[in-house]
Amino acid sequence: MLVSRAPRAAIVVASAALLLATSACGSGRPEEATTDTQVRLYGTDGNMANSFAEKLEDRASLVNGMKGTMPMTPLQESFKERLRKVDPKLNDYTYAAETYDAMVISALAAQLAGTTEPTQIAKQIVGVTNGGQRCEDPVECLRLARAGQDIEYRGVSVIRSGFTDAGEPSTASYATVHFNHEELDDGKTEFVGAGSESAASSKTPPTAKKQRAGEKAKDGPLVFGGLLPKTGDLSLLYASMGAAATLATREINAAGGVLGKPAVWIEGDDGTNPEVAKATVASHVRRGVHVIIGAGGSGITRAVLPDVVAAGRVLFSPSNTDAGLSKVDDNGLYFRTAPPDTLQGRALADVILRDGPHKIAIVARKDSYGEGLQENVRAELERVGFGSDQVKLLTYEPPADAEAPPVDFSAGAKEIKDYGANAVLIIGFAESAHVITALADAGVKIRH
């Protein structure tokens, strides 16, 4: 899953860095493993956010020196300023770009379809990002769509190329981010591209419906429903996603709305919990929501997608990265602006390899997101020559809900210390803070 920050750092080429790292790993002179080895921590989009450090409370300094990757696009300052007008306290932009684009793309698809009927909207979504007249903001794009013009949307996160036939990005931008002084250091952020423009769909969408001047659709306004993590282990990402959803609604309506009517945004919580999410989906269906924005976590999406499909609604996630969702049975109703972890796995392996580790422990929350990304990273490490004795895989059960006891990773932490790892990748959400404290309590020397 996913902070779009200031573009002050260099663009790096993953393949070149990977080659250099591989050469270092294959030099034949690795540092000998000892129980006193210093360990570098690495994270992913679920925990590399300013609010993650707050989860460690008085032990927040443990994250200093931690590195990680996330789907991230260099944001223009004007976009961040508009987000801060929605939420003046905002200091993270995690998945804000992806949330904004998911809603704008959906609005354009409804306008081109000439209806708010979800299955008709779904048929236009991939085409909105491929072929046609290029446009970059709701004002211009909606103007073209009202005229019945095929469009190629390039927004905040959808930049290089459009969606694949599976309804997800064909290319992506990732960033390497660093914790320093208990917060992310913008000055150290580096960006790397992944994916291939040739993977973008070339299918022709249905013919666009032209809207006559002053004409309003016979059906009701386009209604968006949130299925975002206001509570639960992913709630540290909600502020930016919620602000982006509000901003998108405002700017769509300032551009004249959809089919002559203002779009509607109804907030909703996925709770990072299947039961909470299912209840929210049921509420949205009763309230006539056409497009559901979410869920936050890939595992939550897997839990609710059958309900969404049965109700004939669109589910459009800004933050799902589970690669398995590319082939999920969705009846053509599931989309995402976040790229699959087949792309992030290589970028994350590259970041780790640059530091020349000889033994790597990969700790993942036990769900489709954690175990899926864990396997992608393991495969990338194996591809560049790491043997099975150099990579250790561990998982932990995430808490079932807010009332459940915190993660107990004491046994796993001791196992990592005895293994002599000098790199530990932690794939998780807010609950993974307990993995870090367990490592420190076990006597693992964390490199800052």
N, C-alpha and C positions, 0 to 999 in steps of 0.2 A: 503495500500500500504505500508514501508518499510523503514540502516547504519550497515554494518558489521564491527565490531570493534575488538580491541585486546582482547583476552580471558583471562583477568586478574581477572575477578570476578568469584564468585562461581556459580556452577550449582545449581539451586533451583528446588524443586519439587512443581509444582503448586497445586496439591491436598492437600498437607500438609499445605501450606500457606493459601489456601482457607479455610481449616478447622479451622485454628487458627483465621483467620479474622472473620469467621462466629461466632465463639464463642465470640469474642469481641463484635460483633454487637448485639448478643443476650444476653449480660450480664445484660440487664435491667437497666443500669446506663448510658445512653447516655447523652452527654453534651446537655444542653438545647439550642435550636436555638434562636439566637438573631440577630438583624440587625448588630451587631458589630462582629459577628462570622468571624474568619479568614478562608479564602477559599484556599484550595490547588488546583492548576491547574494540569490537566492531558492532555496528547495529544496522538497522534497516528502516524503511519508511514508517514502521509502526512505533518506533521508539526514538528516532532521531528528530526530536522537536524540543524547543525550549521548555515546554511544560513537562517534559519527561524528567528533567533534573529535579523539578519540584517534588516528584514522587519519592525521591530519596531523602527528602526533608533535610535533617542536619548532616546527612552523609552525601550531599549532592556533589561534593568535590570528587567523588569516586568516578564521575563521568568525564572529568577533565582528561583530554587526550583521546577520547573515544572517537572513532571515525565511522562513517557509514554512507550508504547510498540511498537515494529515493528518486522516484520519477519527479523531475523538477525542470521547469523551464525558466530561463532568465526573464523576470517580470519587468515591465516598464514601470517606472516610478508613478506614472499617472494612474495605472491600475491599482497599485497599492494605496495610493491616496484616496481613490474612490472607495476601496474597501474600508479604509480607516474612517471615512465619513459614516459608514454603516456602524462600525464598531471602533471607537477611538482608542480602545485599550488593546487592539489587535497587535501582537508582536510576532506572530507566526503566520505563514501563508500556505500551510500544508494543504494540498489538494484544492486550493481556492481556484486556481486556473481551470482545473479539470471540472469542478462543480459548475463554474460559470459557463464553460463551453457546452457541457451536457445540456444545460437548460436552453441556451441559445440555439443549439442544433435542433432540439426538440421543437422549439417554437417555429423555427424555419421549416421543419418537416411538416408541421401542422398547417402552416400557411400554404405550402406547396400542395399538400393533399387536399386543401379546401374543406377540411373537416377536422373536428377534434376526436373523431373515432380512433381509438388507440391502434388498432391493427393497420389502419390506413396511414397513420403517422409513422409506424414502424417501417413500412415499405419505402418511405422516403429518406430515412435517417442516414443510411450509408451514402446514398447519392448526394446528400447535402454537402458532403466533404470531398466529393470527387467530380471532376469535369465541370463544365459550365463556366459562368462568369465568376471570377474570383472576387470575393468581398471579405471585409475584416471586422465589421462592427454591426450591431443590430439595426441601426438606421439604414445603412446602405443595403444590407442583405435582405431585410424585410421589404424594402422598396422594390428590389429586383424580384423577390418571391411573389409580391402582390401583382406584379406585371406578368407572372407566369414564366419567368426566366429561370432556367436551370442555373444553379449557383455552386460555387466551390468555396465553402467557408474555411477561412484561415483566421483563427481567433487568438486565444491566449496560450492554450496548450497545444492545440492542433495547428502546427506551423509548417513542417516540412512536407507532409503528404497526408492523404486522407485515410479513411477506415478500410479495413479488409472486408471480405465477404462475411466474416464472422461478426462484424460490428464492433471492431476495436482498432486502436491505432496500429498502423503498419510501421511507423517509426516512432522513436521516443527520445526524449532528452533525460539524462540522469545527472545527478550532481553528487559529488563527494563532499560531505559536510563534516565539520570537526567541532567537537565540544572544547571550549576553552573558557576558563573562569565561570564554569557552570552554565554556560549558554553557547549557542552555536556562533561560531566566528565567521561572519560573512566574508571577511577578507581572505579566507583560506578556501572558499568554495570553488570547486572546479566542475566544469560541465563536459559531458561526453555523450555522443550520439549513439543510437543503436537501432537495429531494424533495417528494412529495405523498402525504398519507395516502390519497387516493382511488386510488392505484396499488396498494394492498394487495389481495391475493387475496380473493375472496368465495366461492371454491369450497368445497363441503362435503367434508371429509376422510372416509375410510372409518370405519365405526362402530367406536368404541373397544371393546376387550376388557376386561371387568371381571375383576380378579384376586381370587379368593376368599382369605379369611384363611388364612395359612400355606401357600398354594399356591406352588409353584416351577415355572418353565417347564421343559418337557422338554428344550429345547435348552440349550446351554451358556451361560455368562455373556456379557454384552455386552462385546466386546473392541474397544477403541480402539487405533489405531496412528498414531503420529506421522509426519508427513512435513513436518517443520519445518526451518528452516535452521540446524542446529547448526554447519555449516561453510559456507564460501563467502562471496560478497559481501553476502549478507543476514544473516550470522551476528550482526551487531550488534543484530539484533532478537530473537535467540533467547531470551535470558534471561527476558524477561517472558512470552513465549508459552509456554515450557516450564514456568515456574512456574504459570501459569494452568491449563495442562492437568493438572498434578499436583494443584492445588487443587480443580479441578472433580471429578476422580476421587474425592478424599477426601470432598468434601461430598456427592456423589451417594451414596457408600457409607454415609456417616454418616446419610443420610436413608433408609436401608434398601435401597439398591441398586436394581437393575433386574430385574423379574420374580423377585424373591426371592433374587437372587444378587448378590454384589459385582461391580461393573464392573472391568475390567482395562485398564490403560494400558501400552502397549508403545512405548517411545521409538523414533524413527526419524529419519534425516537425509535432507533433500532435496539438501544440498550446494550449493544454488543452481546445480545442474548436472543436466541431463536424465538422464545415464547413472547418476549416483549415485541420483537419485530413482527411476528405473525399477527399479534393484536393490532399493531399499527396498520399493517396492510389491510386487515379486515375493516378497520375504521375508514381508511382511505377509499376503499371500494364502496362502502355505504355512502360516503360523501361525494361520490362521483368524480374522484381523481382520475385523470387520464394517463399521466406520466408520473411514475414514482422515482424520485431521485435517491439512489442508494442501492443496496445497503453499504454501510461503511466497510465491514469485514467480508472477505470472500466466503467464509463459512456461514455467515448469516444469510448471504445471498442464496447459497445452496439450499438453506432451510426454507426460505420463503418463496423461491422461484416457482415451485409447483402451484402455490396459491395464487401468485400473480398471473401465471399463464392461464389457470382455470378461470380467472376473472376477466381475462382478455385485456389486461393492462400492459403498458410498457414499463420495464424496469431498466433504469439507466444509472449505472454506478460511476462515480468519479474516482473511486479508490480501490476497486477490486483488482488484485493482481494475480490470483491463482491461475496458473496456466491452463489447468483443466477446464476452466470455464469457457475456453475457446470452443469446446466441443459439447457443451452442455445442451441437453434437450430443452429448448426454450420456445419452440414454435415461432421463431423469428421475432421475439419480443424483448430479448435481453441485449443490452449494449453497455459499453464502458469507454470512458475517456482515459482511464489508467491503462498502461501497457501491461501485457502478461509477463510473469516472472521468468519466462524463457529469455527475455531481453535483460532483465535486471540481474539474473544469475551471473552472466558474464561480466557485467560492470562491477558487481560486488566482488567477484573473485579477483578481478584486476586490482581493485583497491587493496585487498589483503596481500596479494602477491608482491606489490611494490615494496612492502616492508621486509621481504625475504624470510618469512617464517619457515620453520622446518616441521612443526607439528601444529595442527589446527583442530580445535574443537568447535563443532557447530551445534549450538543449543537452540532448539525450536519449540514453540508452543505446539501442542499436539492437536492440530487441525489442518484443514486443507491449505491454508495460507502458509503456516509455519513449516509443515512437512514438505509441501510442494517446493517452496523456495530453498529449503535445506537440500533437497535432492538436486535442484538445478545448480546450486553452488558446488556441491560435491562432484557433479558430473564435469563441471568446468575445471575444477582442480585436477581431476583425474585426466582430463584431456591434455593438460600441460605437464603431466608426468608425476603427479603426487600418487604415491602408493596407498593401499588400504591401511597400512600401519602409520601413515602420516596424517590421517583425517579421522577424527572420532566424532560420531553422531550421537547426540543425546536429545531427549524430548522431556517435556513436563506437561502436566495437566493444568490448563488454565482454570481459574476459579469459575464455578458454575454461575455465580451471581455475586452481587455486592456484599451479601451476608456470609459468603463462604470464607474459610480461612485463607490467608495469603499463600502464595506458592512456597512450598518447602523444597528448596533445591540443595540442601546441605549434603546429601549423599552424592549428588551429581558434582557439586563443587569439589568434594574430596577426590572424586574420580579424576577430575580434570587436573588437580594438583599432582596426583600420583602419576598421571600420564605424562606430565612435563610439557604441556602445550605452551607455546609462546604467542598464540593468537587464539582468541575466543570470539566467535561470531554469535551474537544473541538475536534471534529472530522472534520478536514478540511485540506485545503492546505495553500498556502501562504496567501490567503485572510483572513484566520482566525486570523491573527495578529490583525485585527480590532475588533474582538470579545474581545480580551484581553484588548485592550485600552479602549473599551466601558465599560467593567467591572470596570476598575480602575476609569474611569470618573464618573461612577455611585456611587462611594464611596464604592465599594466592597473591603474589606481588603484582599489583596492577600498575602498568606503566602509564605515567601521566605526562 
